């Protein structure tokens, strides 16, 4: 086949496989709007943030719909009807959440095991528990109150299992060593700091967040013998310890390999202990 024949074949193939740009744009906008709702759904459910989150999301989605419809040359009356419909849906959602959704209160209710699957990396002692921090598993003994780890001279919140569930008590500190918040049997109290608040997304989880919704402390009771902890932990001049699901960062050091350790570990011991 000569060059002209190949060129004609290329043009024909391209005409068949070239995507419809309008369809691609519509799909991209739909995915964006759905992703925005899913990502911010927890803020919509939380009464503390609903008044800001829901109108803002409705406005963003309305602009996206307005853009798509005007690009399709839809009559202005239909565009206005679509925007008003979105506003009505947002209002109905707000009213429905007020009437039928009750957020979990900030109280002493014990955390219940979530029944999540937990990989058997480390075997917990008889009657003990596994506390997951990053890839580390801290192993406790017995069912009494236990402090799973420390940051320099500041203990992490303690865990106590009862017949009703898990109770969490302790303090969170700043880089001057001052207590910013307190948990007393799962009930949160702000002692200092700007706009710290608690979320109870379900009966197995408890999280503390700052004004920008950045996670300060999070705990999930995965199973009767397993707890997951995340957060940012400070204690005076000690390096900050940041714990995610996959790693622990201590200053500039990153720990991301699985380890089985005994509970009570000090992740940032004072110089006299090193």
Secondary structure, DSSP 8 states (H G I E B T S, - for coil): --HHHHHHHHHHHHHHH---HHHHHHHHHHHHHHHHHHHTHHHHHSHHHHHHHHHHHHHHHHHHHHHHHHHTT--HHHHHHHHHHHHHHHHHHHHHHHHH-----SS---B---------SS---TT-EEEEETTEEEEE-SSS-EE-EEETTEE--EEEE-SS-EEEEEEEE-TTS-EEEEEETTEEEE-SSSS-EEE--STTEEEEE-TT--EEEEEEEEETTEEEEEEEE--TTS--EEE-SS-EEETTEEE-S-EEEETTEETT--GGG-
